Amino acid sequence: MPPHLRCVRALHRFTRECLNVAETNCKIVAHQKFLYYLTIILRCFRCAKVCLSQYLWVASSALNEYIYLFYARNINCLSTFLLPRVAYCHSKYFTMPKIGTHDGSFHCDEVFAIFLLKSLPEYNNYEIVRSRDKDVLSLCDIVVDVGGEYNHAAMKYDHHQRDFAHTMNTLGVMNFHTKLSSAGLIYAHFGKNVISSLLGLQHDSIIDVLFKKVYQTFVESIDAIDNGIAQFDGKPRYYLGGTLSSRISMLNPAWNEDTVNVHERFMMAIKLVDKEFNELLTYLHKSWLPARSHIINAVTHRYDVDKSGQIFCLEGGGMPWKDHFFLIEEQFHLKNDDIIYVIYEDNVNAQWRVQAIPVNERQPFENRLPLPEAWRGLRDAELTKVADIPGCIFVHPSGFIGGNKSMQGVIEMARKSLSLAGKYKN
């Protein structure tokens, strides 16, 4: 048997399996090097057909009828069946747009990056190819988290190269200084378009506010974790294991799992990111953002609450005020001791609360002035007696919050706390 015929027959089984998968669902799931192998198969078959034809023409006189027909049928199979199928799939997959990323264990940064891209209409139908093979990645239209190159014009977004040190600040996007992962790179270039598309918004000012807030509360930690950047200096007091990055990591096949469809796990990770990102975006748009105008109004009219201006009153409990407050404080050029307490009504229990304001947004558990030590942990009549303020209900053991039956009661609690600390401004 000629070597070319043996080559063709050896390729038949592999080719049929690949073609069956390809023609069934038109997705690259059979093999990460499917496109590459299709090219090789196509070349081999075309070469084999030519060589077999020449062989039969030269050797036909020396072959018996049975062998001649055997060779002829193989040529006919190549011409009428396998070659057209291979050529079709080859053409189909080379024209299908693709997003490439690395294979093996997946991480939150490339999962989030691909989710962002596929959230946009122009990239929604792109196929995901996971490989580290340069020949395979060269066929992809967008490459994230692999390839050793960051080049927005070429649609390549890797951050693993030795000289990569980009942050949102160095890219001129926002004033954040955490080194970017593929998540941050894709968010920097496509984030505003994603937010606009998902929310159906065209207002640049609103999108700008949400773009910054989403990075601060969602994306920056993904960048930091992927790059091995600690949240703070020193030894942590406890382990924080419930991050999105850790939950994505747990979707990878375990060391003792025998058969796992990694592609399905990867798609599960994208769905998880999709759910959490959209929930956050909806909250920020529907609840967090509308609260801003209420906080501005409360800060502006704080002197109506108390002449010191150190206490401001919210219209109701449950309003997300802290993030807005720190931004407004900066916008109004207020000092750290200009506003110390916030009061608001607890609508559920028909009571009022007084809460100490944190030092800043990055130190949420350290307050500017906790309620007095002597009040902490006390309740009801005992607290009312010690504080000498009617209607007291409780003060938290840490002193960050207290309760009273009336608005006037919590104002008095705030005033007295300031006076006892020598910080009340007359």
N, C-alpha and C positions, 0 to 999 in steps of 0.2 A: 504494500500500500504506500503511495507517495506520502512524504512527510507533510505536505500541505493539507492532504485530506485528513491525516491524523490530527493536525492542528485544528481543523474545522470541527471534527467530531468531538474533540476534547472541549471545545468552546460551547458546544450545543447546550449542554446541561446548564451551565452557569448563565448563558444568555437567555434561555427559556425562562428560568426563574426570575431574572431581573425584568424581562419583558412582561411577564405575567403580572408582577407587582406594579410595574410602571403603568401598564395599560388598564389596570383595575382602578387605581385611585389617583394616578398622575401626581404622586408625591414621592419625594426622595426618602424612602424609608428602608429600602432593601439593603443598601450599602452606602457608606459615606463617600466612597469613591465611584459612585455609579456613573457620573458623567465621564470621568476619566476612563473607566473601563469600557463604556460605550464607544468612545473614540478608538480605543485599541481594537475592540471587536470589529468595528466597522472597517478599519484598515485591513485587519487580518482576513476578513471575509472577502473583501474586494480583491486582495492579493491572491487568496486561495482560489477564487473563481477563475481568475486569469490563468494562473499556473495549471489548474486542472484542465482547463480548455486546451491549453497548449500541449499538455501531456497526452490527452486523448488524440489530438490531431497527429502527434508524432508517433505514438505507440499503438494506434488503433489496429494496425495490421497484425500486431503481435498478441492482441488480447482476444480471448474467447468472448462469445456473445454475452455470457452471464456477467463477467467482470465489467465489460463495456457498459452494460445497462446499469450496473451498480454505481459506477462513476458518474454516468449521465444523470441518474436520479439525484445524486448529491449536488451536481451543478444546478439542476432544476430547482432543488430545494433552496439553494442559495439565491437563485434569481427571483423566484416567485413567492418565497415565504419569509425566510429569515432576514435577508438583506433589506427588503422594504420595511419590515417591522423595526429592525435596528435603526435604519435611517430615520424613520418617523420619530422614534423615541429620542434619538440623538438630537434631531432638530427641535423637538418639543422641549427638552430640558435645557438646551443651550439658549433658547429664547425666553424661558421662564425666569423672571427676576428673582433674585435670591439675597437673603441676609445670611452672612457667614459668621460663625463664632467657633470657639474651640470645643472639642469633644472632651470626654472624661467627666470628672466631677464638675457640676455647674454651680455658679455662685449668684448671689443676689444682684450683683452689678450688671452682668450681661443679661440676666433674665429681665431686669427692669428696663434696660436699654432697648431690648427687642420689643418688650411690651409697648414702650413709648412709640417706637417706629411703627409698629403695626396698629397703633391707635389712630394713625393718620391715614386718610383715604388713599393717598398716593402710594403708600407702602403696605396697605392692608392685605393685599393678595401675594405678597412676597413669601417665598418658601424659606424655611429655616434649614440651613446646612451646618452641621456641627462636625468640624474636622480641624486637624492641625496641619494637614497636607497642603503645601503651597500651591500645587497644581489645582486642587479642589477650590481653595480660597480664591485663586486668581479668576475663577469663573463667577464669583459672587459680586453683586453690584454694591453691596454695603458689607463692611467687615467690622465687627466690634469685639474688643477684648482679646484679640489675637492678631498676629502678623507683625508686631514690632514697629508699627507706624501710626502716627496721628497726622492726618491730612484731611481737613474738612472738604477741600475741593475734590479730593479723590474718594471721599466717603469712607475713610479708614479711621477707626477710633480705638486704638490700643493705648494703654498707659503703662505697660510693663517695661518699655525701653529705659535704659539706664539714665538717659539725660532728660527724661520726662519729669517736669515739676510744675505743670500747669494747675492753677486754681481758678475759681470764678473771677478772682481779682486780676490775675495775669491775662486772662482772656478779655478783660474789660466788660464783663457781664454784670457782676455784683461785687460787693465788698465782703467776700468770704475768702478765707485763706487756707481752707482744707484742700490737700492734694486731691485731684479728681481721679475717679475710676472711670470705667466706660459708662457707668450710670450718669455721672456728672457731665461727662463730655456730650453725650446724647441730649441730656436735659438742657445744657447750655445752648445747643444749636437748635433744638426742636421743641423745647419745653413750652414756650409761649404758644406755639401753633397747636400743641396737644391740648393745652388748657382751653384755648379758643374753640377747638373742634369738639371736645367733650362737653363743654358747657354751652356751646352755641353763642358765644359772646364775641363782640367786635369792639368793645370799649377798651382802649389801650390802657387807661389808668387803672381799671379794675384788674385786668390781666397782669399788669406790672406788679400790683400788690400781691395777688395770688401766686405769681411766679416766684417772688422772693420768699413768701411764707412757706410754700410747698418745699422749696429747697431747704429752708431752715429746719422744718419739722419732719421731713421725710427723706430727702435725697442725701443731705450732707452726712448723715450717719452711715449710709450705705457706702459713700466714698471713703469715709474714715475707717470703717471696719475692714473694707477690702484692702486698704493700704496699710493696715496695722497701726493706726493712729489711736492712742488711748484717749478716752474722753476727758481725763484730767491727770495731773501729775500726782505721784504718790500711790500708795497701796489702797485699792478700793475696799470699802467696808463690807460690801456684799457683792455677789455675782449677779449680773443682769443677763439672764439667759433667754428672755422672751422676745428678742429683737426679730425683725423681719428677716434679717440676714441669717440668723440661726435657724429659723423655721424653714427657710428655703434650703439651707444646708441639709436639714433632716429628711428632705425629699429625695436626696441622692440614694442610690442603692446601698444597703448596709453590707458590711464585709461578709456576713454569713447568709446573704440571700442568694439563692441559686440562679433563678431565672427572673430577670426584671427587664421590662421594656423601658429603657432609659428615655426614649423619645416621649413616651406617655408621661413619665415623671417630670420631664422638662416642661411639657405643656401644662401639667398640674401646677408647677411653679409659676408659670405665666398667669394662670387663672387666679392664683393666690395674690399675686402682685396687683393684678387688675382689680380685684375686689377691694383690697385695702386702699389702693390709690384713689379709686373712685369714691369710696366712702369718705376719705379725708377731704377730697376736693369738694364733694357735696356739702360736707359740714362747713368748710371754710367759706364757701359761696353763700350758703343759705342761713348760717347761724353766726359764724365768726365775723364775717365782713359787715353785715348789717349792724352789729353791735358798736362799730367804730363811732358812728355819729352820736350815739347815746353816751359814750364815754367822753367824747369831746364836750358835749353839753354839760355833763356832770362836773367835769374839771373846771369848765368856764364859770359855772355857778356855785362853786364850792364855798364862796364867802357868804352865800345865803344860808348855808348849813351852820357855819361857825365863823366868827370874825377872824380867827387865826388863819383860815384858809388851809389848814392842815388836815381837814376831814372832807371827803367828798361822798356824795350819796348817789347810789345807783337806783334806777327805777324799780328793779326787781331782782330776785335771786336767780342764779343759774346763768347769768349773762357772762360770756367769756371776756373778762375785762383786762386781765393782766397784760397780755401781749400788746393790746392797744394802748394801755396806760403808759407803758415804758416808751413806746414810740411817740405818743402825744407829749409826754414829759420832755423828751428830747426836742421835739418840734417847738414847744413853748419855752424852751431854755430854762426849765425849772431845776432847782437844786434838789439834791437827794433828801433834804430835810424839809422841803416846802410842803409836801403832802406825806403824811405818815399812816393814816387810817382810811379805810373805806367802810361805809355802812350800807346795809341793804336789808330789805324785808324778806324773810323766809315765808313765802306764800303758802307752803304746805302746812306749816305749824302755826301760822299767824303770829310769828315772833320776829324780832329784829336781831341782826348780827352786826358785830364790829370786828373787822379783820385787819391785822397788821400787814402793811405792804412789804413785800420782799425787798431786799437790798437792790437787786436787779434781776433781769429775766434769766440770767445764767446761774443765779443763786436762789432758787425758789424756796428753799427751806431755811434761809437765813433772813430774818425780818429786821426792818429798820428800828422798830421799838415794840417788842412783845409786851403784852399786858402785864401788869405788876406781878412779881414773884409771889407776893402774899395772897393773890387772888387765884392762882393757878390750881386747878384740880378741885376747886370748891363749887358748890351748887346751891341754888335756891336761897333759903333763909340764911344759911351760914354765909354765903357769898354776899348777899344783900347787907348783912350786918358788918362784915369785914370791909367791904368797899364803901359802905355808907351811901349806897345809891339804890333807890326803890326799884323793884321789879327784876332784879338780876336772876338769871337762870343758870348760867354755867360759864366757866372759863376753862379752856383746854389746858391740860397739864403742861404743854409747851408754851402756852401763852399766845399762840398765833391767832386765836379767834375766841370770841365770847358772845353770849346771848343775853337779851333783855326782852321784857314784854312790850316795850314801846320804843318808838324812834327816839324820843327825848332821853330815854334810859341809855341807849347805846352811845348817843352823843356825849352824855355825861361820863360814861365809862372811858371814852376816848379822851375827853378833856382832862379828866383826873389822871389818866395814865401819863399824858404829856406833862402835866403839872408836877407829878411826883418825880418824874425824870428830869425836871428842870428844862424842858424843851418846848413849853407852850409859848407861842408867839402872841403877845397882846397887841 
